[in-house]
Amino acid sequence: MNTQIIKIDKNNINHNEMTKLGKIIADGGLVAFPTETVYGLGANAFNDNACKNIYLAKGRPSDNPLIVHFADVESINDAVSEMNRDAKKLFDSFSPGPLTVILKKSEKISNTVTAGLDTVAVRIPSDIIARELIRASGVPIAAPSANLSGKPSPTTSRHVIADMCGRIDAIIDAQDCSVGVESTIIDMSGETPVILRPGGITYTQIKKILPDVIIDKHILNSIENNEHPKCPGMKYKHYAPDADVTVVEGEKDKVRKTIEKLLLQNTDKKCGVLTLGQASYKTATVINAGNNNKEYAKNLFRSLREFDENNVDIVFAEFIIEDEYSLTVKNRLYKSAGNKIIYV
């Protein structure tokens, strides 16, 4: 397949180009586009065949549901059977932005999008290019992250090009993603609101709006093979680079002493270390993901891809519980490591 790569400047959007891209979506094609979280791989959410092609392009398991993106809250009403009052509170507080809400679906949304569930995950991205593409297409856009299934999510257009060129119709070449980690997903389809995936909106922020919110037990551990995931990221290994990842968790001094020992035990391999803050590991490729966990979350996927670009065999990732974004980092690191964790 010949993939068009179209440069779009968010500060000076070419509306003729957006019209062409919108038509690709409306006609059943696939377009990769930026959001504030990660780049998405979009298709017409009302077109069953187009949504099936998302799974084919990514190599994504068919029981892993998709998130549907809208330009505004009012548009969501066509996709859900009911917008309950608490869900409306969340949208009023955090949207447009990195929040996904799960609600009971309407008949307009196909079973391919929801992987056979009676619920649908919906969100309103804050990225202006994403919302312009939705408007130009005239339909809601179903979109997982625009990477090969299981790999780190793409936060720059070059990541998308590396994974998706030749597999889809078009890629929007635009700015890097500002949040850099996927949206928080909260299930509002039952009696109690449940956070299924932590992201750019934290548990602390949501609890101020919905005091009875709880965190799902599978945030750090995948569900069983015979269980059906209610949202992306719950069942399969995700966010994994080609390099083998091990998370070292604990107090900073203990974490760093442990990693030094691990490096000495693996001198026959090319090692990398992902750090929280500046650190010196003389025998490894070192990437500082940030000075706090919000920065760590933003830079995590880019950093994991950078290790692969440097042909690193093993990555030792520091994890130090520090702030309210710790759970978001922990969730992604545990998934990328396949739960290979060393506690110190």
C-alpha positions in Angstrom: 0.0 0.0 0.0 1.2 3.5 -0.8 1.0 5.6 2.4 0.6 9.3 2.0 2.6 11.3 4.5 1.0 14.7 4.9 2.6 17.6 6.9 0.1 19.5 9.0 1.1 22.6 11.1 -1.3 23.0 14.0 -0.7 26.7 14.1 -1.6 27.1 10.4 -3.8 24.2 9.4 -4.2 23.5 5.7 -8.0 22.9 5.5 -7.8 21.5 1.9 -5.5 18.8 3.2 -7.7 18.2 6.2 -10.7 17.8 3.9 -8.8 15.2 1.9 -7.8 13.3 5.0 -11.4 13.5 6.3 -12.7 12.0 3.1 -10.2 9.1 3.5 -11.8 8.4 6.9 -15.3 8.8 5.7 -14.7 6.5 2.8 -13.4 3.7 4.9 -9.6 4.3 4.9 -7.1 4.5 7.7 -5.3 7.7 8.8 -2.8 8.1 11.6 -3.2 11.4 13.4 -1.7 13.2 16.5 -3.6 13.6 19.7 -2.3 15.2 23.0 -1.7 11.6 24.4 -0.2 9.5 21.6 -0.7 9.2 17.8 -3.9 7.4 16.9 -4.7 5.0 14.0 -8.1 6.2 12.9 -11.1 4.8 11.0 -14.8 5.6 10.6 -16.3 4.3 13.8 -19.6 3.6 11.9 -17.9 1.5 9.2 -17.4 -2.1 10.4 -14.9 -3.1 7.6 -12.8 0.0 8.2 -12.5 -0.8 11.9 -11.6 -4.4 11.1 -8.7 -3.0 9.0 -7.4 -1.3 12.1 -6.9 -4.7 13.7 -5.2 -6.0 10.5 -2.8 -3.0 10.2 -1.7 -3.2 13.8 -1.8 -7.0 14.2 -4.1 -6.3 17.1 -6.1 -9.1 18.8 -9.8 -8.8 17.9 -11.0 -9.0 21.5 -9.2 -5.7 22.4 -11.7 -2.9 22.1 -11.1 0.5 20.4 -11.6 4.0 21.8 -14.0 6.3 19.8 -12.9 9.9 19.4 -15.3 12.9 19.1 -15.0 16.6 18.4 -17.4 17.6 21.2 -19.6 16.2 24.0 -22.8 16.6 22.1 -21.6 14.2 19.4 -21.1 11.4 21.9 -24.9 11.0 22.4 -25.2 9.1 19.1 -22.7 6.5 20.3 -24.1 5.8 23.7 -27.4 4.7 25.0 -27.3 7.1 27.9 -25.0 9.9 29.1 -25.3 9.6 32.9 -24.9 12.6 35.2 -21.5 11.6 36.6 -20.1 11.0 33.2 -21.2 14.4 32.2 -19.4 15.8 35.2 -16.2 14.2 34.1 -16.5 15.5 30.6 -17.2 19.0 31.9 -14.1 18.8 34.2 -11.5 17.1 31.9 -12.6 17.3 28.3 -11.3 18.1 25.8 -8.3 16.2 27.2 -6.7 12.9 28.1 -9.8 11.2 29.5 -11.8 8.2 28.2 -15.2 7.3 29.6 -16.8 3.9 29.2 -20.6 3.9 28.8 -23.3 1.6 27.5 -23.2 1.7 23.7 -25.9 2.6 21.2 -26.8 0.4 18.2 -24.9 2.7 15.9 -21.5 1.5 17.2 -20.5 -1.9 15.7 -19.4 -4.9 17.7 -16.0 -4.7 15.9 -15.3 -1.4 17.7 -16.4 -2.7 21.1 -15.0 -6.2 20.6 -18.4 -7.6 21.3 -19.0 -5.7 24.5 -22.2 -3.8 25.2 -20.1 -0.8 26.3 -18.1 1.8 24.3 -15.1 3.8 25.3 -15.4 7.5 24.2 -13.2 10.6 24.5 -12.7 14.1 23.2 -9.0 14.8 22.4 -7.7 18.3 23.1 -5.3 18.3 20.1 -6.7 20.7 17.5 -5.6 18.6 14.5 -7.4 15.5 15.9 -10.6 17.5 16.4 -10.3 19.1 12.9 -9.9 15.6 11.4 -13.0 14.4 13.2 -15.0 17.4 11.9 -13.6 17.0 8.4 -14.6 13.3 8.3 -18.1 13.9 9.6 -18.0 10.8 11.7 -16.6 9.7 15.0 -13.2 8.1 14.7 -12.3 4.8 16.3 -8.6 4.8 17.0 -6.1 2.8 19.1 -2.5 3.9 19.2 -0.8 4.0 15.7 1.9 1.3 16.4 2.3 -2.3 15.8 0.5 -4.2 18.5 2.5 -4.7 21.7 5.2 -2.1 20.8 5.6 1.3 22.6 2.9 3.8 21.6 4.1 6.5 19.2 4.5 10.0 20.4 6.1 11.4 17.3 5.2 11.1 13.6 8.5 9.3 12.9 7.5 6.5 15.3 4.3 6.1 13.3 6.1 6.1 9.9 8.5 3.4 11.2 5.5 1.1 12.2 2.7 2.0 9.8 4.2 3.1 6.5 2.9 0.8 3.8 0.1 -0.5 6.0 -2.4 2.4 6.0 -3.7 5.1 3.7 -2.2 8.2 5.3 -0.1 9.5 8.1 -0.3 13.1 9.4 3.2 14.4 10.1 2.7 16.9 12.9 4.0 17.9 16.3 5.1 15.6 19.1 2.4 14.6 21.6 2.3 16.9 24.6 1.1 14.4 27.2 3.0 11.4 25.8 1.0 8.7 27.5 -2.5 7.3 26.8 -5.7 8.7 28.3 -7.0 7.7 31.7 -9.9 5.2 31.2 -12.8 5.2 33.7 -15.7 2.8 33.5 -19.0 4.6 34.1 -21.3 1.8 32.9 -21.9 0.3 36.3 -22.9 1.5 39.7 -19.4 2.5 40.9 -16.9 4.4 38.7 -13.8 2.4 38.2 -10.4 3.5 36.8 -9.3 0.8 34.4 -6.2 2.5 33.0 -4.3 5.5 34.6 -3.1 8.2 32.3 -2.9 12.0 31.9 -5.7 12.5 34.4 -4.8 11.2 37.8 -6.8 9.3 40.4 -6.5 12.2 42.8 -8.0 14.6 40.2 -10.9 12.3 39.5 -11.6 11.6 43.1 -12.3 15.3 43.6 -15.1 15.0 41.1 -16.3 11.5 42.0 -15.4 10.7 45.6 -16.5 7.0 45.3 -14.2 6.2 42.4 -12.1 3.1 42.8 -9.0 1.6 41.0 -9.4 -1.7 39.1 -7.3 -4.6 40.5 -5.8 -5.2 37.0 -4.1 -1.8 36.8 -0.7 -3.6 37.4 -1.6 -7.2 36.4 -3.1 -8.4 33.2 -6.5 -10.2 33.3 -6.7 -13.9 32.6 -6.7 -15.3 29.1 -10.4 -16.3 29.3 -11.5 -12.9 30.4 -12.7 -10.2 28.0 -10.9 -6.8 28.4 -13.2 -3.8 28.9 -10.6 -1.4 27.5 -7.2 -1.4 25.8 -4.1 -2.4 27.9 -5.8 -4.8 30.3 -5.0 -8.2 28.8 -2.0 -8.3 26.5 1.6 -7.3 26.8 1.9 -3.7 25.8 4.4 -0.9 25.3 7.3 -3.4 24.9 10.5 -2.5 22.9 12.6 -5.1 21.2 15.0 -4.9 24.2 14.2 -7.0 27.3 12.9 -4.7 30.1 13.3 -5.2 33.9 11.8 -2.7 36.4 13.8 -2.0 39.6 11.5 -0.5 42.2 12.2 1.0 45.5 14.1 3.9 47.2 16.4 5.8 44.8 19.7 4.8 46.4 18.8 1.2 46.7 17.4 1.1 43.1 20.7 2.6 41.7 22.9 0.2 43.7 20.9 -2.7 42.5 21.1 -1.6 38.9 24.9 -1.2 39.2 25.1 -4.9 40.3 22.8 -6.0 37.4 25.0 -4.2 34.9 28.1 -6.1 36.3 26.2 -9.3 35.8 25.4 -8.5 32.2 28.6 -7.3 30.7 28.2 -9.7 27.7 25.1 -7.6 26.6 24.5 -4.1 25.6 22.6 -2.6 28.5 20.5 0.5 28.9 19.2 2.3 32.0 16.0 4.4 32.1 16.4 6.9 34.9 14.2 9.2 37.0 16.5 12.3 37.2 20.2 12.5 36.3 22.3 9.4 37.0 25.7 8.0 35.9 25.9 4.4 34.9 29.3 4.2 33.1 28.8 0.8 31.4 25.3 1.5 30.0 23.3 3.7 27.6 21.5 6.0 29.9 18.3 8.0 29.1 16.9 10.4 31.7 13.1 10.2 31.3 12.5 13.2 33.5 12.8 14.8 36.9 9.3 13.7 38.1 6.8 11.0 37.2 4.7 13.3 35.1 7.8 13.9 32.9 8.7 10.2 33.1 5.2 9.3 31.8 5.5 11.8 28.9 9.0 10.5 27.8 8.6 6.8 28.5 7.6 5.5 25.1 10.0 7.8 23.2 12.8 6.5 25.5 12.0 2.9 25.0 12.0 3.3 21.2 15.4 5.2 21.5 16.9 2.1 23.2 15.9 0.0 20.3 17.4 2.6 17.9 20.6 2.1 19.9 20.4 -1.7 19.6 20.2 -2.2 23.4 19.6 -5.8 24.5 18.4 -5.2 28.1 16.8 -2.1 29.7 16.8 -1.6 33.5 14.1 0.9 34.3 14.2 2.9 37.6 10.9 3.2 39.3 10.6 5.4 42.4 7.2 6.1 43.9 7.2 9.9 44.1 3.9 11.6 43.2 0.4 11.2 41.9 1.6 10.3 38.4 3.5 7.2 39.9 0.6 4.9 39.1 0.6 5.9 35.4 4.3 5.2 35.1 4.1 2.0 37.0 1.2 0.7 34.9 3.1 1.3 31.6 6.5 0.0 33.0 5.0 -3.2 34.4 3.2 -3.9 31.1 6.4 -3.2 29.0 8.4 -5.4 31.2 5.9 -8.3 31.2 5.9 -7.9 35.0 9.6 -8.6 35.4 10.0 -6.5 38.5 12.8 -6.4 41.1 11.8 -4.8 44.5 14.5 -3.4 46.6 
